[in-house]
Amino acid sequence: MNRRTPHAFTLIELLIVVSIMAVVLTIGLPSLFSVLAKNPLRQAVSDILGTCAQARARAIIKGVPTDWVLRATDGSMEVHPLRRFTPSSQDYGSDLESLRDTGDKDGKETPRLHRDIAIELLFVNLQEIPLDQASEVRVRFYPNGTSDELAMVISWELGAQRMIVVDPITGLAEIQAID
């Protein structure tokens, strides 16, 4: 008689496979967590690029100039759209606070630069901003997609540096190499 051989795994084979998988996971998980966890410099670059993109998009969608604000005191970044222009408020430079749109919060937490991140250089419209004298820095994004020019170099305590530039013609923020 032909006896059929069972086509299943034995308990010992399953235990060997599970133990091999456990060893591989134990070796691979720390490197996976280090890839997923952002270091402070990477997080700062991501926050700056993200809030600049948000300010540009909001200016275009709402049809009003929008300010990207970096506060020197706590490193927080915010987006402040201005209200629509009315005939009595064409010159928004004279009374900027009265035009500030305060009712446009998304309920999101305000991004902040990590305490180990330092701003090495900061230029807005080709003028250097002295970091020890400025309480906040504003970059304006316009409804036509243009913006003020921004160039900033940020560094982390381990010596890594990144340069972030906002192109005034396109209003797009990008990372550039530091020579």
C-alpha positions in Angstrom: 0.0 0.0 0.0 1.0 3.5 -0.7 1.2 5.5 2.4 0.8 9.3 2.0 3.5 11.5 3.5 2.0 14.4 5.4 2.7 17.8 3.9 2.9 19.9 7.1 5.7 21.4 9.2 6.8 19.8 12.4 6.8 21.8 15.6 10.6 21.8 15.7 10.7 23.3 12.2 8.3 26.1 13.2 10.3 26.9 16.4 13.5 27.2 14.4 11.9 29.6 11.9 10.4 31.7 14.7 13.7 31.9 16.5 15.5 32.9 13.3 12.9 35.7 12.8 13.3 36.8 16.4 17.1 37.1 16.0 16.7 39.1 12.7 14.2 41.5 14.3 16.4 42.0 17.3 19.2 43.0 15.1 17.2 45.1 12.7 14.8 47.1 15.0 17.3 49.6 16.4 18.4 50.6 13.0 14.8 50.8 11.9 14.0 53.1 14.9 16.9 55.3 14.1 15.8 55.8 10.5 12.2 56.5 11.6 13.1 58.9 14.4 14.1 62.3 13.1 17.2 63.9 14.4 16.7 67.6 15.4 18.3 69.0 12.3 16.2 66.9 10.0 13.1 67.8 12.0 14.0 71.5 11.8 14.5 71.4 8.1 11.2 69.5 7.7 9.3 72.1 9.9 10.8 75.1 8.0 10.0 73.7 4.6 6.6 72.6 5.7 5.5 75.9 7.2 6.9 77.9 4.2 4.9 75.6 1.9 1.8 76.1 4.0 2.3 79.9 3.9 2.7 79.9 0.1 -0.3 77.6 -0.4 -2.5 79.7 2.0 -1.5 82.9 0.2 -2.4 81.5 -3.2 -5.7 79.8 -2.1 -7.0 82.7 0.0 -5.7 85.4 -2.4 -4.1 87.5 0.3 -0.5 88.0 1.4 0.6 85.6 4.1 3.5 85.9 6.5 5.8 83.1 7.7 7.0 84.1 11.1 10.0 82.7 13.0 10.2 83.9 16.6 13.7 84.2 17.9 12.6 83.8 21.6 11.3 80.3 21.4 12.1 79.2 17.8 8.4 78.8 17.0 7.2 79.1 13.4 3.7 80.4 12.5 1.7 81.2 9.4 -0.3 84.5 9.5 -2.6 85.3 6.6 -3.7 88.9 6.2 -7.3 89.7 5.7 -8.6 90.6 2.2 -8.0 94.1 1.1 -10.7 96.7 1.4 -10.6 100.1 -0.3 -9.8 101.6 3.1 -6.9 99.3 3.8 -4.9 99.2 0.6 -1.7 100.2 2.5 -1.4 97.3 4.8 2.1 98.3 5.8 0.8 101.2 7.9 -1.6 99.2 10.1 -0.4 95.6 9.8 -1.9 94.3 13.0 -5.4 95.4 12.1 -5.2 93.3 8.9 -4.0 90.2 10.7 -6.4 87.2 10.2 -6.5 85.8 13.7 -9.3 83.3 13.1 -7.4 80.9 10.9 -5.8 78.4 13.3 -5.8 74.8 12.2 -5.7 73.4 15.7 -2.2 72.1 15.0 0.7 72.5 17.4 3.1 75.3 16.4 6.4 73.8 15.2 9.4 74.8 17.2 13.1 74.5 16.5 14.9 72.1 18.8 17.0 73.7 21.5 20.1 72.2 20.0 19.5 73.9 16.6 21.3 77.2 16.0 20.6 79.7 13.2 24.0 80.6 11.9 23.0 83.0 9.1 19.7 84.6 8.2 19.0 86.9 5.2 15.7 88.3 4.2 15.6 90.1 0.9 19.4 90.1 0.8 19.6 91.9 4.1 21.3 90.1 7.0 19.1 89.9 10.0 21.1 90.3 13.3 19.9 87.3 15.4 20.6 89.0 18.7 18.5 92.0 17.9 15.5 90.5 16.0 12.6 89.2 18.1 11.0 87.7 15.0 11.6 87.3 11.3 8.9 87.6 8.7 8.8 86.4 5.2 5.8 87.4 3.1 4.3 85.1 0.5 2.0 86.6 -2.1 -1.1 85.3 -3.9 0.7 85.2 -7.3 3.1 82.6 -5.9 6.0 84.9 -5.3 7.6 85.7 -1.9 10.3 87.6 -0.1 13.7 86.0 -0.5 14.9 84.0 2.5 18.3 82.3 3.0 19.2 80.7 6.3 21.8 78.4 7.6 20.9 76.2 10.5 23.3 73.8 12.4 23.1 71.1 14.9 25.5 70.6 17.8 27.2 67.7 15.9 28.5 70.1 13.3 25.9 69.3 10.6 24.6 72.3 8.7 21.8 72.9 6.2 21.0 75.9 4.1 17.4 76.7 3.4 16.5 79.1 0.6 13.1 80.5 -0.5 13.2 81.5 -4.1 11.4 84.8 -4.5 10.2 84.1 -8.0 8.5 80.8 -7.3 8.0 81.1 -3.5 9.3 77.6 -3.1 11.6 76.6 -0.2 14.4 74.1 -0.8 17.5 72.8 0.7 20.8 73.9 -0.9 24.3 72.5 -0.5 26.7 74.5 1.6 30.1 74.9 -0.2 
